Amino acid sequence: MIRLLSLALLITGSYSAFSQTAPPNKETLKKKYESSDIDKEIKKKMQSDIQYPDSIVLPPLHFINTFVPLDTANLNFQSFSVDVEIKTEIPKGYNFYISPFNASFNGIPYYGGIQTSSDGRPVKGGKDRKIGRGGIFSRWMERDTAALKGDGYYASSDGEGDFISVRNKVKWDKGSYRLTLYKSGEVKGKPLPAGFKSKDLMFAWGEYEHSWVSMSVQNLLTGQKVIIGSMAFPGKKLSISPYNIIFLEQYGTVINFAKKKPKAASLAVNYKDLPIVKLEIKNILMNGKAVIPAKVTTLVNRTHHPEQSKIAMPIPVLSKDAYDAKTGILSYEVGGFQRWK
């Protein structure tokens, strides 16, 4: 019974579902990451003794990871935006995440995007709660909630490596939206050390100068804009990494390839019943200037549940993608079975 319950809890979670945890002190956190990293911490959290049937894909699954090269040499970050045109309705109850922002500021990683099923703790007080469709902006290597601000929801957890996050409700579905990250302020402190490495800036709130970066989501049809919240990153000048990753994720639901639903999987969908989602990502702007690389690289199934290696069945390809180097438009169709990888 314990094993079945563990399976049910595990497969209904995702990288975005977590329990708020009280942070250890900064020295303990810094020592923890002397011999660890985010990937190692995620694997620790998601390891189990569960024996899975050989007919399922565990959530979360990134249908695609697209690597977009950025010309960021000597760039002083001010803003980064993308337009997302969703061409199909997203069914109610389907856990889907569109994340066009995955990079780092001064070596501190972050991600952001829009989800169908968000959660968080109200900034004004109260317990964790589900908030439905919304936006999310997270950064790692900090647990001090003074390093975030907003009027919606937040998180501080070690559920996917130690991170803090801001979230807010956003009504989104089929339509066009502009997602933007922008520098919105500065916090005084010691200048960053010369020749710093990312590990020098872990859990650095209250020690070094920081910059506020905010995320917004604007409905391009109505003009309505929602501020998701702001996160502080070490440094007065922010350097962004030379690649940005876009991913599309299905989370919280087992994808089943057998005729019968797997036992203890309260949320499971047959692969033939997966919703088909079509969308485009375009008009990528860095500091207001268009980003149209000659080439991008898209990998399928690159990011998946760490326990998937226990399952003999290969992860099938459930996506199609295309890139137009003349217009810079990225096109995706995810959810439909294409082939066995």
N, C-alpha and C positions, 0 to 999 in steps of 0.2 A: 504493500500500500504506500509506503514511504517513497519507493522508487517511482511508482506511477504518479504520485502527487508532484514529485520533483520534476518529472517530465512535463507535466501540465504547466507548472510554473515557468519552467525554462523556455518552452516554445511559445508562450504567450508574451514573453518579454521582448525587448529589443535594446539596441545600444542607447536608445533615447528613453527607455523606461528604467527607473532606478529607485533606490531608497535614499532619501537625504541622510547624510552621515555627518557627524560632528568632526571637524578637521583636527588632525594632530597638530602639534606646534610646528613652526616652520623648519626648525633644525631636524626634527624627525622626518618631515616630508623630504627635505633635501637629501638626507642620508638614504632614504628609501630608493631614490632614483640614481644613486651612485652606481648601482649595479642592475638597474631595471629601466624599462621604458613603457610607453603607453601600450604597445602591442603585448608585451609580457604581462602587464597588469590585467588587460582584458582576458587573456587566456586563463590566468589564474582564477578570475571571477567566474568564468563560464565552463571550467572543467567539472566533470562529474563522473560517477560510476554507472550512468545510465547506459543500457543497451538499446540501441535504436533499430527499428525495422529498416531493411535495405531498400526502401521504396520512397523515401522522403528527402526533401531539401529543408534543412532547418533555417528558421529566420534568425537574424536578418540576412538578406541576400542583396548584394549590389548587382542589379542586372547589368549595369555598365559602370566603368570608371573611365572618364575621358581626361587625358592630360593635355592641357592647353599651355603652350610656352608663352611666357611673358618677357618682354624686354624691360627688365627691372634694374639694370646696372645704373647705379647712382640715382635711382628714382626716389624722390621724397614723397611717400604715399599721402594722397589727399582723398581720393575716392575711387571706387571700383563698382561698376554696375553691369547688370545683364538684364535683358528682357526675356521673359519666359512666356511663350504662347502655348497654352494647353488646348489641344484640338478635340479632346474627348472629355466627357464628364467623368469624374472620379466617383464611383459608387459609394454610398454611405456605408460605413463599416469596414471599408478596405484601407488597410494601413499602408500608406504610400508616402515616400519622402523624396522631394525634389531638392537636391543640395548642389547649387552652382558655385558655392564658396568653400574651398578646402585648400588652405595654404598656410603661411606663417608670417608673422610680423616679428622682425628681429629674432627669428628662430623659434618663436613661441607659436605652436600650431593652433589653428582654429577651424571651425566649420560653421556654415549657416545655410538656411533654406526654409522651405515651407513643408509642413506635415499635415496629414489628414487627422492624426490622433496625437495631440500634444498633451503635455502635463507639466506641472510645476507647483511651486508654493507661492501663494499671493504675496506680493511685496508688502502689502498693508497688514499682513498677518494671517495666520491660519495654517491648516494642514495641507499636505500635497493633494492635488486634485487633477482630474482630467479636464482639459479645457477645449477639446475638440480641435477643429482646424485652426492652425496658427503658424507663426513663424518662430524660429529658434536660432540663436547665435551663441556659440559656446567657444571657450578657450581652455587650454590645458595648463598645467603647472602653476596653478593658483587655487586656493580654497577660501581666501578671505573675501567675504561677500561685500566688503567695503569697496572692492575693485569692480563692482558692477552697479548699475543703476537703471531704473525704469519704473513704469507705473503699472506693469502687468504681473509677471511671474518670474521666478528665478529657480536655480538649482545650485547646490554645492554637494558633490558626491565623489566617491572613488569607484563608482560603478563601471566606468570605462576609462580607467586612469584618472588621476585626480584632476578635476575640472570644476569650473563655475560656468553658469549659463544664464542668459536672459531669454524669456519667451513672452509671447503675447498672442491674443486671439486675432485671427485674420480670416475673414470670409473669402475663401477662394475656391474655384472650381474651373470649369471650362472658361477660358478667357485669356487676357494678356496682362502681365504684371511686370513691373520693374523692381528688381531687388537691388539694393544699394548698400554698400559699406562706405562710411565716410568718417574722416577725422573730425571730431566734434569738440575737442578741448584738450587741455594739458594739466598735469599735476606736478607740482614742484617736488624736487628731491635731488639726490646726488646724481651727477652726470654718469652715464654708463661708462664702465671701465674701457680703456683703449684695448682694441683687439678682443672684445668680449666674445664668448661662446654662448650658445643657447643655455647650457647648464648653469652659467653664471647668473642667468636671469630668472631661474626657477623660483617661484614663491617669493618674488622680490617686491611685492606691494609694501609701501611704507619705508623702503630703503632707497630705491632709485626713482628718478623722474619717470613719469608715465604719460601716455597719450590716451585719451578717450576715443574709441571707435564705436560708432552707432550703426545700427542696421535698420533699414526701412523697407516696407513693401507697399508699392503703389499700384492700384488698379488703373490700368491705362485707358479703360473705357469710361470710368466714372471720375477719375482723377483723385479718388480717395486714397489717402496715405496713412499707414499705420507705422509708428515707431516701435520696433520690437524691443529696443533697449540699448544700453551701452556697456562696453567692456573696456577695462584699462589694460594697456599693454606697456611693458617697460620701454622707455626711450622717448625723447622729445621728437626725434626724427625716426620715422618708421620705414624700414626697408622690407619689402614684400618678397617672398620667395620667387624663383624664376619659373615655377610651374604652378598653375592652378588646376585643381581636380574637380570635375563635375561628376556627381554620382546620382543614380536613381535607385532607390531602395524599397524593397518589400519587407515589412517587419511585422512581427507579432503573430504570424500565421504560417503553419507548416504547409508546404506544397507537396501534395501526395500524388504518387504515380502508380499506386495500386488500385484495384477495384474497390477495396474496402477501406474505410476510414481507419487510421491507426488508433490503437487503444490509447486512452488518456490524453489524446490530442483534442482538447475542447475547441480549439480554433485550427481547423485544417481545411484546405480547399484542394479539390482535384485540379490537376494542372489544366484540364480542358475548360475549367470554369474560372480561371484567372482573368480578371478584367484586362482588356487591352487598352493601354494608355499611349496616346500619341502626343508628342509635343516638340517644340522647337526652342532652342536657346540661341539668341542672336543679339546684335547691337551691344557687343561687349565693349565697355569703355573703361580705360584706366586713366585717372586724372583728366577725364573728359575727352581723351583721344581714343579713336577706334583701335581695337585689337583684332587683326585679321591675320592669323598665322598662315604660312604656306602649307603647314601640315599639323594635324593633331593626331594623337594616338588614343584609340578606344580599346579597352580590354573588357572582356565579359567574365563575370563571376570571380573577379580578382579578389573581392572582399566578401567573405562569407563566415558563417559560424565556425569558431575554432574546432568544435566537435564534429564537423562534417566529415573529417578524415576517418572517423570510425565507421562511416557508412560506405558500403562497397559500391553503391550506385554512383556513377559519375554525375556531376551537376550539368543538366542540359542547358543549351543555349536558349534563352527566352527573350531575345531582343534582336532588333535590327537598328543599325545606325548609319548615318551618312554625314559627310561634311562637304560644304561648298566653299572652296578656297577663294572664290571670287567675291562672295558676299559675306563670308564668315558665319554662315548659318549652320548650326548643328541640328540634325533631325533624328528623332528617336521614336521607335515603337517597341514597347516592352509588355511582356505578359503572355505573348503567344509562343507556343513551342516552335522552334526552328529546326533544331537537330541535336543529336547527342554530341557533346564536345569530344 
